[in-house]
Amino acid sequence: MTLAPILWFDEKHKQAAAHVVLRTADGRFILQIRDDIQGIDNPGQITPFGGAAERHETPVQCALRELGEETGLRPEPMTLRYLDAVSKIDFRGKYTACVFYLLTDVDPAALVVTEGQAIVMTSDEVAADPRPTPFTRQLAALVAELISVPFGGA
């Protein structure tokens, strides 16, 4: 696990966010179908669970807080595996530093989802479904590559 990614709050990024890709023991993804409402990033699309950071939080603290708030899961910090960090422009036109983690062996029945709804998908489904954001597809492919599981029929 990487505790200090290169990208977080800085002069360019006045806001930050952390997200967690969830994976079941049998290799499926547990993702979030975002509420289809105005005023949020990626309405109606499929993304990992996560959200905005508070200024005092580290990426891991943010990821754990958001995961707890949105799913009820309370994993140990060392169970998160760092995946990537990217700079993106959000729906309001603001630069946001986004950090992504992986949590494996998650039981979908253990989730208590409070925002949007959970969806369990195979790698092929993530690749073929039009609702995952392009970056969600990239993360799924990265996870598949990291754990040597074919993605999207590859």
Secondary structure per residue as TSV (DSSP state, phi and psi in degrees):
chain	resnum	aa	ss	phi	psi
A	1	M	-	360.0	137.4
A	2	T	-	-99.0	122.9
A	3	L	S	-88.6	-25.1
A	4	A	S	-127.2	82.3
A	5	P	-	-65.6	161.9
A	6	I	S	-64.3	-32.6
A	7	L	-	-108.3	124.6
A	8	W	S	-160.9	-152.7
A	9	F	S	-60.4	133.5
A	10	D	S	-159.1	-169.0
A	11	E	S	-58.8	-39.3
A	12	K	S	-81.2	-38.2
A	13	H	-	-102.2	95.3
A	14	K	S	-82.5	-7.9
A	15	Q	E	-137.4	155.5
A	16	A	E	-142.6	162.5
A	17	A	E	-150.6	154.7
A	18	A	E	-131.4	144.0
A	19	H	E	-136.6	153.1
A	20	V	E	-128.2	121.8
A	21	V	E	-82.8	123.7
A	22	L	E	-100.3	141.6
A	23	R	E	-131.3	135.9
A	24	T	-	-80.6	168.2
A	25	A	T	-62.4	-28.4
A	26	D	T	-92.9	11.7
A	27	G	S	91.1	7.4
A	28	R	-	-85.9	160.1
A	29	F	E	-95.3	142.3
A	30	I	E	-112.7	113.5
A	31	L	E	-122.7	177.3
A	32	Q	E	-113.5	127.3
A	33	I	E	-84.4	112.5
A	34	R	-	-66.4	146.4
A	35	D	-	-56.5	143.5
A	36	D	-	-95.1	71.7
A	37	I	-	-131.8	155.1
A	38	Q	T	-72.3	154.2
A	39	G	T	90.0	8.9
A	40	I	S	-128.2	159.1
A	41	D	S	-72.6	138.3
A	42	N	S	56.1	48.9
A	43	P	T	-60.3	135.1
A	44	G	T	73.8	-0.7
A	45	Q	S	-99.6	170.8
A	46	I	E	-102.7	128.2
A	47	T	E	-142.1	171.2
A	48	P	-	-69.8	162.9
A	49	F	E	-73.0	145.6
A	50	G	E	154.6	-173.9
A	51	G	E	175.7	-165.9
A	52	A	E	-66.7	143.0
A	53	A	-	-90.2	151.5
A	54	E	-	-90.9	150.0
A	55	R	T	-54.8	-33.2
A	56	H	T	-83.9	-7.9
A	57	E	-	-86.2	146.9
A	58	T	-	-82.1	166.4
A	59	P	H	-57.6	-41.9
A	60	V	H	-65.4	-43.6
A	61	Q	H	-60.2	-43.7
A	62	C	H	-61.7	-47.4
A	63	A	H	-58.9	-44.9
A	64	L	H	-67.1	-41.7
A	65	R	H	-63.6	-50.0
A	66	E	H	-61.5	-41.6
A	67	L	H	-62.3	-42.4
A	68	G	H	-63.1	-44.6
A	69	E	H	-65.7	-39.0
A	70	E	H	-91.3	-22.4
A	71	T	H	-129.2	-14.4
A	72	G	-	82.2	-5.0
A	73	L	-	-74.7	142.2
A	74	R	-	-133.2	66.3
A	75	P	-	-73.0	162.3
A	76	E	-	-72.9	144.8
A	77	P	G	-54.3	-37.4
A	78	M	G	-72.0	-6.3
A	79	T	G	-86.2	-10.3
A	80	L	-	-82.6	134.5
A	81	R	E	-110.4	123.1
A	82	Y	E	-63.9	132.8
A	83	L	E	-109.4	-51.1
A	84	D	E	-169.1	163.2
A	85	A	E	-137.1	134.3
A	86	V	E	-137.2	155.6
A	87	S	E	-99.2	129.0
A	88	K	E	-136.0	160.5
A	89	I	E	-102.8	121.3
A	90	D	-	-78.1	-178.1
A	91	F	T	-65.1	-14.8
A	92	R	T	-95.7	-1.1
A	93	G	S	86.7	16.9
A	94	K	-	-102.8	138.9
A	95	Y	E	-68.4	132.0
A	96	T	E	-131.0	131.0
A	97	A	E	-85.0	122.3
A	98	C	E	-117.9	129.3
A	99	V	E	-117.5	138.5
A	100	F	E	-123.4	138.7
A	101	Y	E	-127.1	165.8
A	102	L	E	-120.8	135.8
A	103	L	E	-125.8	123.5
A	104	T	-	-105.2	169.1
A	105	D	S	58.8	39.8
A	106	V	-	-89.9	133.5
A	107	D	-	-89.9	116.3
A	108	P	G	-56.4	-30.4
A	109	A	G	-68.7	-17.0
A	110	A	G	-82.3	-10.0
A	111	L	-	-80.7	138.6
A	112	V	-	-119.3	92.8
A	113	V	-	-82.2	127.3
A	114	T	-	-110.7	-11.5
A	115	E	S	-134.1	132.9
A	116	G	S	62.3	-148.4
A	117	Q	E	-147.0	151.5
A	118	A	E	-79.1	147.5
A	119	I	E	-137.0	132.6
A	120	V	E	-102.3	125.4
A	121	M	E	-136.3	145.7
A	122	T	-	-77.9	168.3
A	123	S	H	-57.4	-42.9
A	124	D	H	-62.1	-39.7
A	125	E	H	-66.8	-40.9
A	126	V	H	-61.6	-40.7
A	127	A	H	-68.6	-33.6
A	128	A	H	-95.1	-27.8
A	129	D	-	-72.3	135.1
A	130	P	S	-76.5	-11.9
A	131	R	S	-80.0	-29.0
A	132	P	B	-63.1	139.5
A	133	T	-	-63.6	156.5
A	134	P	H	-54.9	-39.5
A	135	F	H	-70.5	-31.1
A	136	T	H	-62.5	-41.3
A	137	R	H	-62.0	-42.4
A	138	Q	H	-62.3	-42.2
A	139	L	H	-63.9	-42.0
A	140	A	H	-61.6	-41.6
A	141	A	H	-65.3	-39.7
A	142	L	H	-62.4	-45.0
A	143	V	H	-62.1	-45.2
A	144	A	H	-59.2	-40.9
A	145	E	H	-66.2	-42.4
A	146	L	H	-63.0	-33.9
A	147	I	T	-110.4	15.6
A	148	S	T	56.4	45.3
A	149	V	-	-116.9	129.6
A	150	P	-	-55.5	143.1
A	151	F	-	-119.0	129.1
A	152	G	T	61.3	35.6
A	153	G	T	80.9	5.8
A	154	A	-	-74.3	360.0
